[in-house]
């Protein structure tokens, strides 16, 4: 009996030792890790997620000459920000520069026919100053009835397309594939030497393309022109439409008299591929013919071109009947729809308490992520850009990518 007790005790001790060894063999590093998403990013306090910034360009000249302004020294086509004729004096126009850019570049032609480039550094107020040398070639012609020069065109985000992407679960955080609404946009602003203002606009050319809808909530895209009043608009005309039956858009005056363009019609006529719940977010249901409108916004009064800076174009989503709105970070809602219980939200509009966002604007025609795809896996440099407060990997959308997770539309 004593031997049996000793043997039983030996078995218990052996089991205990074995169990203890088995537990100590646990290696946390070898355990499955939760996939990191945008919602897990830790970003610096005050990071605004912007990839462009407003700037002003002042060009002083002694004659009328043709010049172009770029965001890169090489003066590549997609970096073109404005083309214009200088005047005899100083001309001031708005520009949209890359957020981390400190310089702009002016290209002009000399009398001998050679093209040359001037560089200028933005001052503390984001103003870049150029003085055109006397050897600049005079322009052969100016606009009819305007022999003083001071005319041209400005592009936003540049002479190419930009992209705006939204998550639609505000005020909750979504899956952060940023494909609930994906829009392409392009803005061209012709300006001229005005009678009442130095540089006036009489029209804005606006292009919008619906690239994807991966959300399930009844939102529609809208654009607010914060600094332009509806009373100064004569007409907003759809002059071209591609792959859509839409020939008009709704527009009206907002609470402060500003222009609001509502593109809900563009959404309501969209046909989703048979078998798909979404629009162009699944590779087995790709859409190659995307709804696209080109619009002219005609003024009935002279409007200062500096009223049409890029950040005054407020892209957002809205539910019908002045319902919930989702804006890019920092933009206040058009109507009083912001949650009063903002315990999960940040100090500024449309940032959560961690500084995360629901909308992202990119100054390029980038591919969007497939349904339920991980944005951080699709764009490998995005996390480094966000966690550095926009200081590192500033062209993350041109960096390393996983094309299996992306749908390219441009």
Backbone torsions as a table, in degrees:
resi	resn	phi	psi	omega
1	UNK	NA	-39.1	179.8
2	UNK	-66.1	-40.7	178.9
3	UNK	-62.2	-39.3	-179.2
4	UNK	-63.9	-40.0	178.9
5	UNK	-64.8	-41.8	179.7
6	UNK	-63.9	-41.3	179.7
7	UNK	-63.8	-41.9	178.4
8	UNK	-62.5	-43.3	178.0
9	UNK	-61.3	-39.2	178.3
10	UNK	-61.9	-41.9	178.9
11	UNK	-64.0	-41.6	-179.7
12	UNK	-64.5	-43.1	178.9
13	UNK	-64.6	-40.1	-179.8
14	UNK	-64.2	-43.3	178.4
15	UNK	-61.7	-42.1	-179.9
16	UNK	-63.2	-43.6	-179.3
17	UNK	-65.3	-42.8	-179.3
18	UNK	-62.9	-44.3	179.5
19	UNK	-62.2	-42.1	179.3
20	UNK	-61.4	-42.6	179.6
21	UNK	-65.5	-38.3	-178.6
22	UNK	-64.3	-39.9	179.3
23	UNK	-68.0	-38.8	-177.5
24	UNK	-70.7	-16.2	179.2
25	UNK	-79.6	-7.4	179.1
26	UNK	-62.3	127.9	-179.1
27	UNK	-118.9	108.7	-177.0
28	UNK	-60.7	-32.2	-178.0
29	UNK	-68.4	-20.3	-178.3
30	UNK	-95.3	0.2	-179.5
31	UNK	-82.0	151.4	178.5
32	UNK	-57.5	131.8	-179.3
33	UNK	-101.9	143.1	175.6
34	UNK	-64.8	133.4	-178.9
35	UNK	-65.7	130.6	-179.2
36	UNK	-80.9	133.0	178.6
37	UNK	-123.5	179.5	178.3
38	UNK	-56.6	-34.6	-179.1
39	UNK	-62.8	-19.9	-178.7
40	UNK	-92.6	-5.5	-177.2
41	UNK	-67.8	143.1	173.4
42	UNK	-109.6	113.4	-175.4
43	UNK	-110.6	154.7	-179.9
44	UNK	-61.7	147.6	177.0
45	UNK	-59.2	129.4	178.3
46	UNK	88.2	0.0	177.8
47	UNK	-63.7	128.0	-174.1
48	UNK	-100.2	-5.0	178.0
49	UNK	66.8	13.9	-177.8
50	UNK	-84.6	141.7	177.8
51	UNK	-108.9	-2.2	173.9
52	UNK	-135.3	165.8	176.3
53	UNK	-143.1	150.2	174.8
54	UNK	-69.9	142.1	174.2
55	UNK	-146.5	164.9	173.0
56	UNK	-119.8	144.0	179.2
57	UNK	-117.1	122.2	177.3
58	UNK	-111.7	121.4	-179.1
59	UNK	-118.2	118.6	178.0
60	UNK	-103.0	129.4	-178.7
61	UNK	-144.1	163.1	178.7
62	UNK	-109.2	3.3	179.8
63	UNK	-156.6	175.4	177.7
64	UNK	-89.6	114.5	-179.8
65	UNK	-134.7	153.3	177.6
66	UNK	-88.5	125.8	-179.9
67	UNK	-137.4	162.8	174.6
68	UNK	-133.5	147.5	-179.1
69	UNK	-116.0	135.1	-175.8
70	UNK	-130.1	164.0	175.2
71	UNK	-98.2	-4.3	175.8
72	UNK	-131.3	153.3	-176.1
73	UNK	-64.6	-29.9	-178.3
74	UNK	-75.6	-10.4	178.9
75	UNK	56.4	50.2	177.8
76	UNK	-75.2	155.5	-172.5
77	UNK	-57.3	-45.5	-177.2
78	UNK	-75.6	-3.6	176.2
79	UNK	-101.4	6.1	179.9
80	UNK	-72.9	127.9	-178.4
81	UNK	-105.8	-31.2	-178.4
82	UNK	-161.6	150.1	167.7
83	UNK	-128.2	140.7	-175.0
84	UNK	-162.4	166.8	168.3
85	UNK	-104.5	126.1	177.3
86	UNK	-69.8	169.7	173.0
87	UNK	-122.3	176.4	177.5
88	UNK	-82.2	88.4	-175.1
89	UNK	147.4	-148.5	-179.1
90	UNK	-116.8	129.1	-179.8
91	UNK	-112.1	134.6	-179.6
92	UNK	-121.1	126.8	177.9
93	UNK	-135.4	157.5	175.6
94	UNK	-82.7	150.0	174.5
95	UNK	-133.0	159.4	170.0
96	UNK	-115.7	110.6	-177.9
97	UNK	-103.1	152.9	170.6
98	UNK	-53.9	142.2	-170.4
99	UNK	-55.2	-36.8	-177.1
100	UNK	-98.0	5.5	-178.2
101	UNK	-76.2	138.8	176.5
102	UNK	-112.0	-4.7	-176.5
103	UNK	-132.9	156.2	168.4
104	UNK	-129.4	163.5	-173.1
105	UNK	-132.1	133.4	-179.1
106	UNK	-113.4	123.7	178.3
107	UNK	-105.3	132.3	178.2
108	UNK	-142.3	165.3	179.4
109	UNK	-104.8	131.6	177.8
110	UNK	-81.8	169.1	-178.9
111	UNK	-57.6	-33.9	-178.2
112	UNK	-79.8	3.5	176.8
113	UNK	91.6	-6.4	-179.3
114	UNK	-82.6	136.5	177.0
115	UNK	-89.1	139.4	179.2
116	UNK	-137.8	164.5	-173.4
117	UNK	-126.4	133.0	172.7
118	UNK	-105.0	142.2	175.4
119	UNK	-111.3	143.2	177.0
120	UNK	-139.6	138.0	179.9
121	UNK	-94.2	135.9	178.6
122	UNK	-68.5	139.4	176.9
123	UNK	-83.3	-172.8	-175.6
124	UNK	-63.8	-19.2	178.6
125	UNK	-98.2	13.9	-177.8
126	UNK	58.7	43.1	173.9
127	UNK	-111.7	128.7	175.2
128	UNK	-106.5	130.7	-176.3
129	UNK	-111.2	127.1	173.2
130	UNK	-119.9	140.7	169.9
131	UNK	-118.6	116.7	-176.0
132	UNK	-77.7	126.1	-179.1
133	UNK	-64.6	162.3	-179.4
134	UNK	-68.4	-18.1	-178.5
135	UNK	-83.7	8.9	178.0
136	UNK	-70.7	143.1	-177.5
137	UNK	-76.3	128.6	178.0
138	UNK	-63.4	145.0	178.6
139	UNK	-70.2	135.9	-178.7
140	UNK	-69.4	-21.0	-179.0
141	UNK	-154.5	157.9	174.1
142	UNK	-127.9	169.6	-179.2
143	UNK	-58.7	139.6	-178.9
144	UNK	-55.0	130.7	179.7
145	UNK	82.6	-1.9	-179.6
146	UNK	-133.3	95.1	-177.3
147	UNK	-94.9	7.9	-177.7
148	UNK	-98.4	1.6	-176.3
149	UNK	69.7	-149.3	178.2
150	UNK	70.6	38.4	-180.0
151	UNK	-135.8	160.5	179.2
152	UNK	166.7	-156.9	-178.8
153	UNK	-140.6	143.8	176.2
154	UNK	-119.5	142.5	178.5
155	UNK	-119.4	142.0	170.4
156	UNK	-126.0	135.0	-0.9
157	UNK	-77.3	-15.9	178.2
158	UNK	-171.8	-166.0	178.4
159	UNK	-80.8	60.6	-179.8
160	UNK	-169.5	-172.9	-178.1
161	UNK	-93.4	147.8	170.1
162	UNK	-109.7	171.8	-177.7
163	UNK	-133.2	136.8	173.0
164	UNK	-123.3	130.5	-176.2
165	UNK	-127.9	140.1	-176.8
166	UNK	-130.3	148.7	160.9
167	UNK	-99.5	142.0	-170.6
168	UNK	-113.4	17.3	-177.6
169	UNK	-98.6	13.9	178.9
170	UNK	-49.1	137.6	4.8
171	UNK	-87.0	3.3	174.0
172	UNK	-80.7	157.2	175.2
173	UNK	-83.2	140.9	-178.6
174	UNK	-94.8	-156.4	-179.8
175	UNK	-84.4	-6.2	175.6
176	UNK	57.0	42.5	166.1
177	UNK	-91.2	-5.5	177.4
178	UNK	51.6	42.2	177.2
179	UNK	-129.7	13.6	178.8
180	UNK	-63.2	-36.6	167.2
181	UNK	-143.2	127.7	175.1
182	UNK	-126.6	123.0	-177.7
183	UNK	-123.6	143.2	167.5
184	UNK	-101.5	146.9	179.0
185	UNK	-143.5	155.6	175.3
186	UNK	-153.7	131.3	-177.2
187	UNK	-123.9	131.2	175.8
188	UNK	-127.9	127.2	-175.2
189	UNK	-122.7	102.3	173.3
190	UNK	-75.3	140.3	177.0
191	UNK	-135.1	162.0	-176.8
192	UNK	-147.5	167.2	178.1
193	UNK	-72.9	111.5	-174.5
194	UNK	-86.6	170.4	176.4
195	UNK	-88.5	-35.3	-177.6
196	UNK	-101.3	-25.4	177.6
197	UNK	-129.9	157.2	-176.9
198	UNK	-58.9	-51.6	179.1
199	UNK	-128.5	117.9	-173.6
200	UNK	-113.6	156.6	172.1
201	UNK	-119.2	142.5	174.9
202	UNK	-117.3	-1.8	177.2
203	UNK	-163.3	154.8	170.8
204	UNK	-127.1	131.2	176.1
205	UNK	-100.3	126.0	-171.5
206	UNK	-130.9	125.9	175.1
207	UNK	-112.3	138.9	177.8
208	UNK	-138.4	137.7	-179.0
209	UNK	-132.1	130.9	176.9
210	UNK	-89.2	111.5	-173.2
211	UNK	-100.4	-30.0	-178.6
212	UNK	-164.7	149.1	171.4
213	UNK	-138.1	106.3	-179.9
214	UNK	-112.6	12.7	-179.5
215	UNK	-99.9	171.6	-178.5
216	UNK	-120.1	-1.7	-178.9
217	UNK	-93.6	151.2	-172.7
218	UNK	-81.2	66.4	176.9
219	UNK	-97.7	159.5	173.4
220	UNK	-135.8	146.1	178.4
221	UNK	-74.7	142.7	177.5
222	UNK	-138.0	160.4	174.4
223	UNK	-134.9	127.4	175.6
224	UNK	-106.0	129.8	172.9
225	UNK	-96.8	94.3	-166.6
226	UNK	-63.1	-32.3	-173.1
227	UNK	-104.9	5.4	-179.6
228	UNK	-115.9	127.6	-175.7
229	UNK	-88.3	144.5	179.5
230	UNK	-61.9	-28.7	-179.9
231	UNK	-67.2	-18.9	179.2
232	UNK	-92.7	2.5	-179.7
233	UNK	-102.2	127.8	176.3
234	UNK	-87.9	-40.8	-175.9
235	UNK	-161.5	147.7	168.8
236	UNK	-121.4	115.2	-169.3
237	UNK	-118.8	132.6	168.8
238	UNK	-84.0	109.0	-177.0
239	UNK	-100.1	-10.8	174.0
240	UNK	-149.8	138.9	174.1
241	UNK	-135.7	136.8	179.6
242	UNK	-124.5	129.0	176.0
243	UNK	56.3	37.7	175.1
244	UNK	-156.3	151.9	178.1
245	UNK	-91.2	-1.1	-175.9
246	UNK	-70.0	130.7	177.7
247	UNK	-121.7	-8.2	177.7
248	UNK	-141.3	159.2	171.8
249	UNK	-126.3	159.7	175.9
250	UNK	-88.4	135.0	173.6
251	UNK	-144.8	153.7	-174.4
252	UNK	-162.6	174.7	177.8
253	UNK	-87.8	133.6	175.9
254	UNK	-80.1	-176.9	-176.3
255	UNK	-57.6	-28.7	178.9
256	UNK	-103.2	15.3	178.8
257	UNK	85.6	1.2	-177.2
258	UNK	-76.0	161.5	-178.7
259	UNK	-79.7	130.9	173.7
260	UNK	-120.5	126.5	173.8
261	UNK	-109.8	125.7	-176.0
262	UNK	-110.3	120.0	-175.7
263	UNK	-106.2	31.1	-178.8
264	UNK	-62.9	-29.6	179.7
265	UNK	-62.3	-34.6	-179.5
266	UNK	-62.5	-30.9	-179.3
267	UNK	-82.8	-41.5	-172.8
268	UNK	-67.3	-26.0	-178.5
269	UNK	-92.8	-1.1	-178.7
270	UNK	-71.2	134.8	175.5
271	UNK	-103.1	120.1	176.9
272	UNK	-78.2	145.4	179.9
273	UNK	-57.1	143.0	178.7
274	UNK	-58.6	126.7	179.8
275	UNK	96.7	-7.4	-178.0
276	UNK	-111.9	141.4	175.1
277	UNK	-81.8	-21.5	-171.7
278	UNK	-117.2	179.9	179.8
279	UNK	-119.3	105.3	171.8
280	UNK	64.3	39.4	174.7
281	UNK	-121.0	1.4	179.5
282	UNK	-124.4	131.0	-173.6
283	UNK	-65.2	-25.1	177.7
284	UNK	-81.0	-6.2	178.5
285	UNK	-131.6	51.9	-177.3
286	UNK	-70.3	147.1	175.7
287	UNK	-117.1	122.0	-177.9
288	UNK	-100.7	-20.6	178.9
289	UNK	-104.1	99.5	-172.2
290	UNK	-98.8	137.6	178.3
291	UNK	-60.4	132.1	-172.6
292	UNK	-147.7	127.7	178.3
293	UNK	-120.1	138.6	168.3
294	UNK	-110.8	129.2	-169.5
295	UNK	-126.8	140.8	169.2
296	UNK	-107.5	128.4	175.4
297	UNK	-107.4	106.6	-174.3
298	UNK	-94.5	133.4	176.8
299	UNK	-90.0	149.0	172.4
300	UNK	-108.4	1.8	174.0
301	UNK	-138.4	159.3	172.5
302	UNK	-65.7	127.2	178.2
303	UNK	-119.7	132.0	179.7
304	UNK	-62.6	130.5	-179.1
305	UNK	-59.4	-27.3	-179.6
306	UNK	-74.3	-5.5	172.3
307	UNK	-80.4	-9.9	-176.1
308	UNK	-112.4	42.8	175.0
309	UNK	-68.7	159.1	-171.2
310	UNK	-62.0	-40.2	-176.5
311	UNK	-70.7	-8.0	174.6
312	UNK	-82.5	-6.7	173.9
313	UNK	-89.9	107.9	-174.0
314	UNK	-103.1	102.9	177.7
315	UNK	-87.5	130.2	-179.2
316	UNK	-155.7	168.7	173.2
317	UNK	-106.9	148.5	178.4
318	UNK	-148.0	142.3	169.6
319	UNK	-83.5	161.2	-176.2
320	UNK	-63.8	160.0	174.5
321	UNK	57.7	46.9	177.9
322	UNK	57.2	41.7	180.0
323	UNK	-84.1	-162.6	-176.4
324	UNK	-54.8	140.2	177.8
325	UNK	-119.8	149.9	174.2
326	UNK	-129.9	115.1	-177.5
327	UNK	-112.2	168.1	167.3
328	UNK	-65.0	157.4	-177.2
329	UNK	-57.7	132.2	176.0
330	UNK	97.1	-12.8	179.3
331	UNK	-90.9	130.4	177.2
332	UNK	-75.2	152.1	178.7
333	UNK	-67.4	153.7	177.7
334	UNK	-67.2	-48.4	178.1
335	UNK	-110.5	168.6	-173.9
336	UNK	-79.3	71.5	-176.5
337	UNK	-113.7	4.0	-177.3
338	UNK	-73.1	137.2	-176.7
339	UNK	-56.8	133.7	178.5
340	UNK	-76.1	-31.1	174.5
341	UNK	-89.0	91.4	-173.6
342	UNK	-103.8	34.2	-177.5
343	UNK	-61.4	-28.0	179.7
344	UNK	-96.0	4.0	-175.1
345	UNK	-109.4	162.9	-179.3
346	UNK	-84.6	-174.0	-177.6
347	UNK	-74.0	-31.5	-179.5
348	UNK	-103.6	159.6	-176.0
349	UNK	-60.1	136.7	171.2
350	UNK	61.2	35.1	163.2
351	UNK	-123.7	139.9	174.5
352	UNK	-84.1	179.7	-173.5
353	UNK	-66.3	-18.6	175.3
354	UNK	-90.7	-2.8	-178.4
355	UNK	89.7	10.9	178.9
356	UNK	-81.1	166.6	-170.2
357	UNK	-129.0	171.6	174.6
358	UNK	-115.9	-10.2	-179.4
359	UNK	-138.3	143.6	-177.0
360	UNK	-135.4	128.7	178.8
361	UNK	-111.5	129.0	-176.9
362	UNK	-123.6	130.6	-176.5
363	UNK	-82.6	47.4	-179.1
364	UNK	-162.2	158.7	179.6
365	UNK	-85.1	74.4	-171.4
366	UNK	-85.0	158.4	174.7
367	UNK	-73.1	148.6	177.4
368	UNK	-102.6	162.3	-173.7
369	UNK	-83.7	144.5	178.8
370	UNK	-66.4	163.0	-178.9
371	UNK	-57.1	128.0	-179.2
372	UNK	65.8	13.0	175.4
373	UNK	-74.8	153.7	179.6
374	UNK	-88.9	116.2	-177.5
375	UNK	-58.2	-36.0	-178.4
376	UNK	-70.2	-29.8	175.9
377	UNK	-77.9	-32.9	-179.3
378	UNK	-71.2	-45.2	178.9
379	UNK	-115.3	97.9	-170.1
380	UNK	-64.3	-25.8	-176.4
381	UNK	-94.5	-2.6	-174.8
382	UNK	-64.1	-42.6	-177.9
383	UNK	-61.3	-42.9	-179.9
384	UNK	-63.6	-39.2	178.1
385	UNK	-63.0	-49.5	-176.4
386	UNK	-66.4	-45.1	-175.8
387	UNK	-71.2	-19.0	175.9
388	UNK	-90.7	5.0	-177.4
389	UNK	69.0	29.1	177.5
390	UNK	84.4	9.5	-177.5
391	UNK	-87.8	-33.8	-179.1
392	UNK	-104.0	155.2	175.3
393	UNK	50.0	49.9	-174.6
394	UNK	-64.7	-21.7	174.1
395	UNK	-108.8	47.7	-176.5
396	UNK	-53.1	-31.4	-177.4
397	UNK	-74.4	-11.7	174.2
398	UNK	-104.0	1.9	-177.4
399	UNK	-86.8	-153.5	-177.9
400	UNK	-66.2	133.8	-176.7
401	UNK	-135.3	157.3	169.8
402	UNK	-107.3	98.6	-173.9
403	UNK	-67.6	-16.5	176.0
404	UNK	-66.0	-23.4	-178.0
405	UNK	-100.1	6.7	-172.3
406	UNK	-121.8	146.9	173.8
407	UNK	-118.8	116.5	-176.7
408	UNK	-95.4	130.5	-177.9
409	UNK	-117.5	-9.5	-179.1
410	UNK	-117.8	NA	NA
